Amino acid sequence: MFLILLSSALTYVICWFGYTFLLHSYRDVDPLVLYHQSSVANTRKEGETAVYRSVDTPHGIDLVTGLRISWKYKLRDGNLKDIWKLGINHNSKITFGQEEYSMDSLTKTMQALSNYIESSQFSCIGVDLSQYEWFIIILTGLCSLRDFTLHFHEDLIETYTSTEPKVIFTSFAYLDRVLKSDFDTIVLVDSPPCPLVIDSRVATFSSLNLINENAEEYEYTFDLKDDTRNLLVQHSQGDAFTYNQRCFVSSISALLQSLPTEHEWSTKDRLLTTFTNDITFNLNSLVKIFGALVTGINVRILPPQKLISELDNSTILNIPDNLLYQLMPKRNSFLVSRSRWLFSKGVFNKIAELPSFRPLRLIYTSILEPPSVSSPFSSSYNYVQAITGARIINERLYEHIVGPIVKTNLFDYRITGGFVDRKHTFPRKLGVSANNGELILRDYQDYSADQKEGKLSVRGFNVGIKDIDEFRKDDYWTHTDIVGKFGGDGVLYEDIATH
């Protein structure tokens, strides 16, 4: 009897050690790494937490500011013209729907549009984003050799006034409202249902005759002012937010530098993304597209509802968070449950991967609105990882900021219940600061910074500026309505009950 008990005990011990050893061997990273995801400053101000950064850019090291291009024995941040030139050198292609466009054809169209805008002496260009024509206009404004400034108009177009010549690109559905504005020229990117002459200011995109086969080759000679130029002004609820080159190049560089070497973007990848009616997501989508041009990746742009059904050979997917779980096929099987369990233990696996997702390796999800109780949580993300065999990086976006303010770790598959403290529950894991920014929490109502909780403020190079003097007064911090808590792992957890 004693020998039987001893044998059973030894078997149990061997199995336990074997199980522990196998888990440890197959984990992507040591669990200790996930419990130290932020660099925390040594000091803090009254009513604030210490400043938190990602461990990728610890205190004492500069935040990511740009592309670090060599110039006259120095390093400069670069600008979107540099990136466009890289895309041409890589011969990248961008597919909009089912139509594929080479960098050469896109450049010729952009140059023709630039010539039209310049010859008309337009200095203010109002735009929106939703389809190919919008995309061309955006690229023209951001990447052309001319020093145009784009204006995104979300509302109150009819109240916008200026003494400078200006053009607005819009659609027929919004024409009545735009006719009330004082724009000199109104260009419809879609054709009206019947060829009516409504107003002498109205033209159609097709009538501009932007096909220019004889356009000169895109050449860019660097000028120091190009790296600091203002690119974009977003008009929202009566306010104007200005974005400069660094807003974009710092976010693009932070995106590409945040991945370990073995998971970096490469020319073997294919990016699939979309545009929505949310300008914050669209700016983040542009960051992904420009990141693809830097690395020589071909890009495909589809309507949001087709992102999963027409995945094809895409290896990188950029998708709004609210669509991710909604569009995924639903599978319940033993393999799926085992795969999710392995993910929860930190083991990346493909045992339940569906064949249609086989090429996919990275999914970027973007939280656009304050999350609710029904929003996907870590267990749902693990389900998506199980059936796709792809790693997920969740990004928290915020209005008037280019790119994410917070992102999850590529290897953080932990299912966390968040935190429950004296009075509050912080169920949602948001992640750590983007590599071009840093975070603090400030006292808010009964949320105490002494307990590492409060309302989030962000400081970084990707923030649109409304009032530079006010911006400087608060040491360049931008306030948000996100309420959360920093965990002992350095991760920010959000209290969704405040929304």
C-alpha positions in Angstrom: 0.0 0.0 0.0 2.8 2.4 0.9 4.6 1.6 -2.4 1.3 2.4 -4.3 0.9 5.8 -2.5 4.6 6.6 -3.0 4.3 5.7 -6.7 1.2 7.9 -7.1 2.9 10.8 -5.4 6.0 10.5 -7.5 3.8 10.3 -10.7 2.0 13.4 -9.6 5.2 15.3 -8.9 6.7 14.3 -12.2 3.6 15.3 -14.1 3.4 18.6 -12.3 7.0 19.4 -13.0 6.6 18.2 -16.6 3.5 20.4 -17.0 5.3 23.4 -15.5 8.4 22.8 -17.6 6.4 22.5 -20.9 4.4 25.7 -20.2 7.6 27.6 -19.4 9.3 26.2 -22.5 6.5 27.2 -24.9 5.6 30.6 -23.5 6.5 33.5 -25.7 8.0 35.4 -22.8 8.7 34.9 -19.2 5.6 35.9 -17.1 7.9 38.3 -15.1 8.2 40.4 -18.3 4.5 41.0 -18.3 4.5 42.2 -14.7 7.0 45.1 -15.6 5.5 46.7 -18.7 6.1 50.3 -17.8 8.9 52.6 -16.8 7.8 54.7 -13.8 9.3 58.1 -12.9 10.9 58.4 -9.5 9.0 61.5 -8.5 5.5 62.9 -8.9 3.5 66.0 -8.3 0.7 66.5 -5.7 -2.6 65.1 -7.0 -0.8 63.2 -9.8 0.7 59.8 -10.2 4.3 59.5 -11.4 4.8 59.6 -15.2 4.4 56.2 -16.9 6.1 55.2 -20.1 6.4 52.0 -22.0 9.5 50.0 -21.1 10.4 50.4 -24.8 11.2 54.0 -24.1 12.2 54.2 -20.5 12.9 57.4 -18.5 16.3 58.7 -19.5 15.8 57.7 -23.2 14.1 60.0 -25.7 10.6 59.3 -26.8 10.2 58.3 -30.4 10.0 61.5 -32.4 10.4 60.4 -36.0 12.2 58.3 -38.6 15.8 59.2 -37.6 17.0 59.9 -41.2 20.7 60.7 -41.6 21.3 64.2 -42.8 24.6 66.2 -42.6 26.0 64.0 -39.8 22.8 64.5 -37.9 19.6 62.6 -37.5 16.3 64.2 -38.5 12.7 63.2 -37.9 11.7 63.1 -41.5 8.3 63.9 -43.0 5.6 62.3 -45.2 7.4 63.4 -48.4 10.3 61.2 -47.4 7.9 58.3 -46.8 6.2 58.8 -50.1 9.5 58.6 -51.8 10.3 55.4 -49.9 7.0 54.0 -51.2 8.0 54.8 -54.8 11.4 53.2 -54.3 9.7 50.1 -53.0 7.3 50.1 -55.9 4.5 49.6 -53.4 0.9 49.1 -54.6 -2.4 50.3 -53.0 -5.6 48.6 -53.8 -8.9 50.4 -53.2 -11.7 47.9 -53.4 -10.9 45.8 -56.5 -8.8 48.5 -58.3 -5.0 48.3 -57.8 -2.9 51.5 -58.2 0.8 51.7 -58.5 2.8 54.4 -56.8 3.5 55.8 -60.2 -0.1 56.2 -61.1 -1.0 57.6 -57.7 1.8 60.1 -57.9 0.7 61.3 -61.4 -2.9 61.9 -60.1 -1.6 63.6 -57.0 0.6 65.9 -59.1 -2.2 66.8 -61.4 -4.5 67.6 -58.5 -1.7 69.7 -56.9 -1.3 71.6 -60.2 -5.1 72.3 -60.2 -5.1 73.5 -56.6 -1.9 75.6 -57.2 -3.1 77.2 -60.5 -6.4 78.1 -58.8 -4.4 79.7 -55.9 -6.3 77.7 -53.3 -4.6 77.8 -49.9 -7.3 76.2 -47.9 -8.4 72.6 -48.9 -11.4 71.2 -47.1 -11.7 67.4 -47.2 -13.3 64.2 -45.8 -12.4 60.5 -45.9 -14.5 57.6 -47.3 -13.6 56.5 -50.7 -10.8 56.5 -53.3 -11.3 60.1 -54.4 -11.0 61.3 -50.8 -7.9 59.1 -50.3 -6.2 60.8 -53.3 -7.0 64.2 -51.9 -5.6 63.3 -48.5 -2.4 62.0 -50.1 -2.1 65.0 -52.2 -2.3 67.4 -49.3 0.0 65.3 -47.0 2.7 64.2 -49.4 2.8 66.6 -52.4 5.7 68.9 -53.1 3.5 72.0 -52.5 3.0 73.4 -49.1 -0.8 72.9 -48.8 -2.6 72.6 -45.6 -5.6 70.3 -45.4 -8.8 71.2 -43.4 -11.0 68.4 -42.1 -14.5 69.7 -41.6 -16.7 67.6 -39.4 -19.4 70.2 -38.9 -20.3 73.8 -39.2 -18.9 74.1 -42.7 -21.3 76.9 -43.4 -19.8 79.0 -40.6 -16.2 78.7 -41.8 -15.0 82.0 -43.3 -11.7 83.1 -44.7 -10.4 85.8 -47.0 -8.1 83.4 -48.8 -9.2 81.4 -51.9 -10.3 78.0 -50.9 -11.8 74.8 -52.2 -13.9 72.1 -50.4 -14.2 68.5 -51.6 -17.5 66.9 -50.6 -20.2 64.6 -51.7 -23.6 65.3 -53.3 -25.4 64.3 -50.1 -23.9 67.3 -48.3 -24.1 69.8 -51.1 -27.0 71.8 -49.7 -25.1 72.5 -46.5 -21.8 73.3 -48.2 -23.5 75.8 -50.6 -24.1 77.9 -47.5 -20.4 78.3 -47.0 -18.1 80.8 -48.6 -15.8 78.3 -50.3 -14.8 79.6 -53.8 -15.0 76.2 -55.4 -17.0 73.1 -54.4 -15.8 69.8 -55.9 -18.1 66.8 -55.7 -16.2 63.5 -55.6 -19.4 61.6 -56.6 -21.5 62.7 -59.6 -25.0 64.2 -59.0 -27.9 62.0 -60.0 -28.7 64.3 -62.9 -26.4 66.8 -64.8 -27.9 69.9 -63.2 -26.0 73.2 -63.1 -26.7 74.1 -59.4 -24.2 76.8 -58.7 -21.3 78.2 -60.7 -19.0 77.2 -57.9 -19.8 73.5 -58.2 -17.6 71.1 -60.2 -17.1 67.3 -60.2 -14.0 65.4 -59.4 -14.1 63.7 -62.8 -14.3 67.1 -64.6 -10.9 68.1 -63.2 -9.2 65.8 -65.8 -6.6 64.6 -63.4 -5.0 62.0 -65.7 -1.6 63.3 -66.6 0.6 60.7 -68.3 3.3 63.3 -68.9 3.7 64.2 -65.2 7.3 64.7 -64.2 8.9 62.2 -61.9 8.4 62.7 -58.2 11.5 64.3 -56.8 12.0 65.6 -53.3 14.9 67.7 -52.1 14.9 68.1 -48.4 14.2 71.4 -46.9 14.5 71.8 -43.1 11.1 73.5 -42.8 9.4 70.4 -44.3 10.0 68.5 -41.0 8.1 71.0 -39.0 5.3 72.1 -41.3 1.7 72.0 -40.3 -0.2 69.5 -42.4 -3.7 69.3 -41.2 -6.3 71.4 -39.3 -9.3 69.5 -37.9 -12.5 71.6 -37.4 -14.7 70.1 -34.7 -17.5 71.8 -32.7 -16.2 75.2 -33.3 -12.6 74.4 -32.4 -9.6 74.0 -34.7 -6.9 71.4 -33.9 -3.6 71.6 -35.8 -1.4 68.6 -36.6 2.2 69.0 -37.8 4.6 66.5 -39.5 5.9 65.2 -36.2 2.3 64.1 -35.2 2.4 61.6 -38.1 6.1 60.6 -38.3 6.4 59.9 -34.6 3.3 57.7 -34.7 4.5 55.9 -37.8 8.0 55.3 -36.2 6.4 54.3 -32.9 4.3 51.7 -34.7 7.2 50.1 -36.5 9.6 50.2 -33.6 7.2 48.7 -31.0 7.6 45.2 -32.4 10.3 42.6 -31.5 12.7 41.9 -34.4 11.1 38.5 -35.3 7.6 40.1 -35.6 8.5 43.3 -37.5 6.7 44.3 -40.6 8.6 43.1 -43.8 8.2 43.2 -47.5 6.5 39.7 -47.3 3.5 41.3 -45.5 0.2 42.6 -46.9 -1.8 45.2 -45.0 -5.6 45.2 -45.1 -7.3 48.3 -43.6 -10.4 50.5 -44.0 -11.8 53.9 -43.6 -14.9 54.7 -41.5 -16.9 57.7 -40.7 -14.7 58.3 -37.6 -11.9 60.7 -38.3 -9.8 59.4 -35.3 -9.8 55.9 -36.8 -9.0 57.2 -40.2 -6.0 59.1 -39.0 -4.8 55.9 -37.3 -5.4 54.0 -40.6 -3.3 56.5 -42.4 -0.5 55.8 -39.9 -0.7 52.1 -40.8 -0.7 52.9 -44.6 2.4 55.2 -44.3 4.0 52.5 -42.1 3.5 50.1 -45.0 5.1 52.5 -47.5 8.2 52.7 -45.2 8.6 48.9 -45.2 7.6 48.2 -48.8 4.3 46.5 -48.0 1.4 46.5 -50.4 -1.9 47.9 -49.0 -5.5 46.9 -49.6 -8.4 49.2 -48.5 -11.9 47.7 -48.2 -15.2 48.8 -46.7 -15.4 47.8 -43.0 -17.9 45.0 -43.4 -15.8 43.2 -45.9 -12.6 43.1 -43.9 -13.0 39.5 -42.7 -14.9 38.0 -45.7 -12.3 39.2 -48.2 -9.2 38.7 -46.2 -7.4 36.8 -49.0 -3.6 36.7 -48.4 -3.4 39.7 -46.1 -1.0 39.2 -43.2 -1.7 42.4 -41.2 -5.2 43.5 -40.4 -6.3 46.9 -39.1 -9.9 46.8 -37.9 -12.2 48.8 -35.5 -12.6 47.0 -32.2 -16.4 47.0 -32.4 -16.2 45.0 -35.6 -13.6 42.5 -34.7 -15.7 40.0 -32.7 -18.8 40.9 -34.6 -17.4 39.8 -38.0 -15.5 36.7 -36.8 -17.1 33.3 -37.4 -18.4 31.6 -34.3 -16.8 28.2 -33.4 -17.2 26.1 -30.3 -15.1 23.0 -30.2 -12.6 21.2 -28.0 -9.7 22.5 -30.0 -10.9 26.1 -29.6 -11.3 25.8 -25.9 -7.9 24.2 -25.5 -6.4 26.9 -27.7 -7.9 29.6 -25.5 -6.7 27.9 -22.4 -3.1 27.8 -23.8 -3.3 31.5 -24.7 -4.4 32.3 -21.1 -1.3 30.5 -19.9 0.9 32.6 -22.2 1.4 30.0 -24.9 0.8 31.2 -28.5 -0.7 28.4 -30.6 -2.4 27.6 -33.8 -4.2 24.3 -32.9 -7.7 25.8 -33.7 -6.7 28.0 -36.6 -9.2 28.2 -39.4 -7.8 27.7 -42.9 -9.2 31.0 -44.2 -7.0 32.9 -41.6 -3.8 31.0 -42.3 -1.8 33.9 -43.9 -2.8 36.4 -41.1 -0.2 37.0 -38.4 -1.0 40.4 -36.8 -4.3 42.1 -36.0 -4.5 45.7 -34.9 -7.8 46.6 -33.2 -8.8 50.2 -32.4 -11.1 51.2 -29.6 -13.0 54.2 -31.0 -15.6 54.9 -28.4 -15.6 54.5 -24.6 -16.0 50.7 -24.0 -19.1 49.3 -22.5 -19.8 46.1 -20.6 -20.5 44.4 -23.9 -17.2 45.4 -25.4 -14.7 42.6 -26.1 -12.4 41.7 -23.2 -9.2 39.6 -23.0 -11.1 36.3 -23.2 -12.8 37.4 -26.4 -9.5 38.5 -27.9 -8.1 35.0 -27.0 -11.0 33.5 -28.9 -10.1 35.6 -32.0 -6.4 34.6 -31.6 -7.4 31.0 -31.3 -9.4 30.8 -34.6 -7.1 33.1 -36.6 -3.7 32.0 -35.3 -2.7 35.7 -35.2 -1.5 38.0 -32.5 -3.6 40.9 -31.4 -2.4 44.4 -30.5 -5.3 46.5 -29.1 -5.0 50.3 -29.5 -6.9 52.9 -27.5 -7.5 55.9 -29.7 -8.6 59.3 -28.6 -10.0 62.3 -30.5 -7.5 64.9 -31.8 -4.5 62.5 -31.4 -2.8 60.7 -34.3 -2.3 57.0 -33.5 -2.9 55.3 -30.2 -2.3 56.7 -26.8 -2.2 53.3 -25.2 -1.5 49.8 -26.7 -1.4 46.3 -25.4 1.7 44.1 -25.4 2.1 41.7 -28.3 2.6 38.8 -25.9 0.1 39.7 -23.2 -2.6 37.0 -23.6 -3.5 37.1 -19.8 -7.1 37.0 -18.9 -7.4 39.6 -16.2 -10.3 40.5 -14.0 -8.9 44.0 -13.7 -8.9 45.5 -10.3 -11.5 46.0 -7.6 -10.4 48.5 -4.9 -12.1 50.3 -2.1 -15.0 51.8 -4.3 -14.3 51.1 -7.9 -13.9 48.4 -10.5 -11.4 48.6 -13.3 -12.2 45.7 -15.6 -10.7 46.6 -18.9 -7.0 46.1 -19.7 -5.9 49.0 -22.0 -2.1 48.5 -22.0 0.8 50.9 -21.8 1.8 54.2 -23.4 2.6 54.4 -27.1 6.4 54.8 -27.7 5.9 58.5 -28.6 4.1 59.5 -25.5 3.7 59.2 -21.7 0.8 59.1 -19.2 -0.2 60.3 -15.8 -3.4 59.9 -13.7 -4.8 62.9 -11.8 -7.1 63.1 -8.8 -10.7 63.0 -10.0 -13.8 63.0 -7.8 -13.1 60.1 -5.3 -10.4 58.6 -7.5 -7.1 59.2 -5.8 -3.7 59.5 -7.5 -2.2 58.2 -4.2 -3.8 54.9 -5.1 -2.5 55.2 -8.7 -6.0 55.9 -10.1 -7.7 59.0 -11.6 -8.4 60.7 -14.9 -5.9 60.1 -17.6 -3.7 62.9 -19.2 -1.4 62.3 -22.2 1.8 64.0 -23.3 3.4 63.1 -26.6 4.4 64.2 -30.1 1.1 63.0 -31.8 -1.3 65.5 -30.2 -3.3 68.0 -32.2 -3.0 71.4 -30.7 -5.9 73.8 -30.3 -4.3 76.6 -28.3 -0.5 76.5 -28.0 -0.4 78.9 -25.0 -2.8 76.8 -23.0 -0.9 73.7 -24.1 2.3 75.1 -22.6 0.7 76.3 -19.4 -0.1 72.7 -18.4 3.4 71.4 -19.3 2.1 70.1 -22.7 -0.4 67.6 -21.1 -3.6 66.8 -22.9 -6.6 65.8 -20.7 -8.9 62.9 -21.6 -12.2 61.6 -20.1 -10.6 58.2 -19.5 -10.7 57.1 -15.9 -8.4 54.3 -14.8 -5.8 52.7 -12.6 -2.2 51.7 -13.1 -1.7 48.1 -12.0 1.4 46.8 -10.4 2.3 45.4 -13.8 2.5 49.0 -15.2 -0.6 48.4 -17.3 -3.5 50.9 -17.4 -6.9 49.5 -16.5 -10.0 51.5 -17.4 -13.2 52.0 -15.3 -15.9 51.7 -17.9 -18.6 52.6 -15.3 -17.7 56.3 -15.7 -18.9 56.4 -19.3 
